[in-house]
């Protein structure tokens, strides 16, 4: 007799199973909420709708006053639904751009923060107002500092632990203002305008926060004086575990970071490592669990001298990239878990053959991409916790 086919209960799929599936499936490849999927879930069944909305509000986006008005209506804390949606917000993506028709006001940004008690991550982009200047190659991108009443309002909100700040203005003191209101930061990323170590900042106490992750992608690398001010408490507490430099650092910058934080550093990401001075600095990081480069050439001596407990390796290659030292690393590092390769150009199958065999034999996960954006998403420090 044929086996009976499974039946769905008359009452439907148990809600807890549906919610578990939704929790697992609601993020896309960029680790962002899949709004189309969540909208479909919210329209499928009334009992699913509110749970889908809570997941959707996990990452909020504020880019205009219109968006802000819709947001505060949804998270109105005078209603049960508003309280639940406000409590669900974990991350805010915010754009302050006075070039737009209805730009988000800074006080609105501050008020939105206070309505989300569980908020812990902010992605903030600031764009200066474009002012053409006669006989100047580039326009001025002026933006005023944050007003004191705005900063005071932000202070009444939750303690932020992750800040991603992109400054596309001419004001190089904005990040210092934000650091002053968030000594709670554990992860800091800053992009665009280089922070300025002003005479006034020299007279201020060093930043008191103890950072665990630092990412920099500035137009000009920050001064060692600013980094000393920013990381003074982190060095004292031996807290910094991950450094990501998206632009080629000078030897002096890399040497400074390694000298003060190399002993406890678990993750390091560089665009490339092609000089012996840079390679020597990397080799001094004896606690590394994860090392990442992107370009197609890195000095082999770096891979030969990575610590015994390295677990994750990522690099770029093209047909001219030798892989013997990578294969040797796979065969000798017992704690290695994954290798991620981005092929920039050309046919590299012949070179990759030996690496594929070594990874298969050693039980090491091998991921090969031809898209640098996908490569970065796979190996981002934020997606994996290094113990």
N, C-alpha and C positions, 0 to 999 in steps of 0.2 A: 504494500500500500504506500502511495506517495506520501512523503512527509508533508504535514500541514504547513501552509505558508504563514509567516508571522502576521499577527493582526495588530492594528493600531487600536488602542483602547477607545471605547465610545466617547469618553471625555476628551479625547485628543492626546497629543504628546504632552507628557508632564511638563509644566511650566519651568521647573528647575533645569530640565534637560535643554529646553529651548534657549533659556538664558545663558547656559554654559556654552552652547554652540555659538550664540551671538557674541559672547565675550571673546571667544577664540578667533572668530572670523571677521570682526568689525574693523580691523586695521588693514590698510593696503600695504603695498611694497615699500612705501616711504614712511611707514610707521605712523600714518595719519588715519583718522577715522574715515571709513568709506561712506561718504554721505549718501550716495545713491543706494547702497545696501541698507543702511540704517533707515532711510526714508521708506524703502520697500517693506522692511520689517514693521515699521510703525503703522503702515497702512494695511498690513495683512490681517492683523488681529488686534482688537482693542486691548486685550490683556498684555500684548507685547509692546504696545505703543510707548508707554511711559518709560519702560526699561530701555528701549532704543533711544529715546530722547536723552536719557541720562548719559548713555555712552557717547552720544553726539556732542553733548555739552562738556565732555571730558577735556576736549581741546577747543576752546573758544577763539574766535577771531574778531578783532575790533580794528577796522580800518577807516571808519567814518563816523560822524555823529548819528547818521541814520542807523548804522549797525549797532551803535551804542544804545540808542533808544529801544531798539528791538531786544537787545540783550538784557537791559535792566527791567524791561517789562516781563521777560521770561523768568528772571531770577529774583523777582520781587519777594522780599523776605516777610511780607505781611500775609503771604499765602503759603499753604502747605506744599503745593507744587513748586512754588518759587524757591522755597527753602531747600527742597530736595535737589532741584536743578543747580542752584548755587553751590550746594555742598558737593555736587558731582564734578565741578570744574577743577581740574588739576593743572591745566596749562592754558596760558593766554598768548595768542599771537597778535601783536599790536603794531600798528603802523601810524606814526605821527608824520604827516606830510602836508604842509600848508600849501602845496601846489595844487591840491585836489579841490573840487568844488565845495564839498562839505567836509573839511578835515576834522579829524577827531581832536577835540579839545583836551589839553593836558589834565585839566581838573576832572574831565569825564573818565580818562584813563585811570586816575587815582581812585575815583569813586567805584569804578568797576572792580578794582582790586579788593576794596573793602567788602564787597558783596559775595566774595568767594573765600570762605574761611579755610578751605583745604587746598587752596592754590599753592603750588610749590615751584612752578617753572614759568618763566616769562621770556618770550622771544620778542624783543623790542627793536624796531627799525625806525630810525629818525632821518628824515630827508630835509635838507635846508631849502629855503625859498630861493629859487634861481633869480639872481639879479645880474643882468648883463652889465659888464664893465667896459667902458670905452678903452680900446687899445690893449685889452687883456685877452689872453688866449682862452681862458676858462672863466665862466661866470662865477660870481660869489654865491655861496650856498649858506646864507645866513640863517641862524636859528638862535633864539634867546635861551638863556639858561632856564632850568626849572625854577619856578617861583617857590618861595619858602612855604606858602600855604599849601601848595601842591605836595611838596616833600613831607610836610607835617601830616597831610591826609594819608599819604602812602605809608607812613610809619604806623598808622593805626590799623593797617591791614595785616595779613598773615606774614609769617617769616618765610621769605623766598630762599630756596636752596639752589636753584639753577637759573642762571641769567645768560641769555644769548643776546648780545647787544651789537647792532649794526649801525654805525654812525656815518651817514652820507651827508654830513654838513661840515661847516668850517669851525664849529665849536668843539674844541678838543678837551673841554672840561666836563662834559655831560656825564661821562662814565664815573668820574670822581664823585659827582653828586649822587649818583645811584648807589655807589659803594657805601656812601655815608649812611644811607637809609637801610641798607641790607648787609649788616655784618654777619648775617646768618648763612651767606653763600658757601656752598660746597663745590659747585661747578661754575666756572666763569668762561665765557667765550666772547671775544670782541673782534669786530671786523670793521674795516674802512679806515676812518680817520684815526691816526695814531694818538693815544692819550699823551697829554702834555704834563711834564713834571715841572709845575710852575713854582716860582719863589714862595708863593703862599702855601703850596702843598709841602714844601720843605719844612715849614714851621709847624705842620700838623702832625699828630701822632700817626704812626704807620697803620695801615688797614688791619683791623683786629681779627678779621675772619680767617679761618684755617681751611684753605681750599684743598680739595682732593683731585680736581681735574681743572686743567687750564688749556684753552685753545686760543691761538692768535692767528689772525689773517689781516694784518695791517698794511696800508700802503707803504709805510716806512716802519721798520721795526722799532719798537719802543726803546727808550733809553734804559740802561742798566739801573740808573737811579730810580726810575719809576717802578721797575720790576722789584727792586730791593724794597721799596715802600709797600708795594702790593703784597709781596710774598714773605715779609718779615715774620709774621706770626706763623705762617705755614712752615717755614724753615725751622722755627723753634719747636713746633709740635710734630715735626716729621710727618706731616699729613698729606703732602702732595703725592699722588699715585699715578696720574696720567698727564702727559704733555703732548699736545698736538700742534705742530707748527705747519701751517699751510703754505708758507712761503719760505724759500731757502734762507735759513738763518746765517748770520755771520758766525765765524768761529767764536768770537768774544761772547755773543749772546748764548750760544749753545754751551760753551764752557762755563758761563756763569750759572746757567740752570743746572748743569750736571754737578758742578762744585757744591751747590747748596741743597740740591734735592736728589741727586743721582743715586744715593745709597738706598733710598726707599722707593724709587721709581719702579712701577710695575708695567707701565705702558708708555711707549714713545712712538710718535709718528712724525716722519720728516718727508719732504717731497723727494729728496734723494740724499745719498751719502757718497760723494765722489772724491773727497779729499782725505788725505791721511789724518789731518787734524780733526776733522769731523768724525772720522771712523774711530779715532782714539777716544774721543769724548763719549761716543756710544758704548764702546767696550768697557768704559769705567762704570756703566750702570749694571751692576752685578745682580740686581734683584729683578731684572726685566722678565715679565711673563709674556709680553706681547711687543712685537716690533713690526713697524710698518713703513714701507717706502712706496712710491708710486712710479717713478721714472724707470726707464729700461736699463739703467746701469747703476749698480751699487758696488763699492769695493768688496771683493770676496772676503777680505780679512774680517769684515764686520760679521758675516754669517759664520765664519769659522770660530769666532770668539764669543758668540752669544752664550749666555749662561745655560747650565745644564737643565734648569727648570723652565726654560722658555716653552710656552704652550701654543701661541698663535703667531703665525708669520704671514705677512702679506707683502707683495712686491709687484713691480711691473716688468714686462719683458717685450722684446721684439726678436726677429731672427738672429740678431748679433749678440744676444745675451747668453753667456755661458751658464749652465745649470749644474755643473758637477758639484760645486760647493753646496748647493741647495739639497741635492740628492744625498750628499754626505751628512748634512745636518739632519735630514729625515731619518737616516739610518743610525744616527748616534744619540739623538735626544729622546730619551725614554718618555718624557712627559709631554712631548709635542702632540697636540690634538688636531690642529687644522693648519692648512696652507692655502692661501688665496692668491691667485695669479691673475693679473690683468694683462691681456695681450694687446699691445698698442697697435700693431700692424703686422701684416705678413702671415705666412704659414709657419707655425711653430710646432706642428705635430711631431716632427722627428725629435726635436729637443724635449718635448713634454713626455715622450714615451717612457724614458727612464724614470722621470719623476712620478708618473702615474703608477708604474710598477712598484717603486719604493713606498709610496703612500699606501697602496693596496696591501702590500706585504706587512707593513708596520701598523696598519689600522688607523692611519691618519686621514682625516677628511680633506679632500682636495677639491677646491672650487675654482673654476676657470671662467673669467668674464672677458668680454670685449667692449665693455661699456664702463667708463670710469665712474659714472654716477652710481651704477649698480654696485661696482666694486667698493666704493666708499660706504654705501648703505650696508653692505654685508659685513664690513670690518669696523664700523663706527664703534668707538669706545662706549658710547651711550647705549648700544644694543646688547652689550655683554658685560657682565660684572666680573672683574678680575679679583679673586680673593687675595 
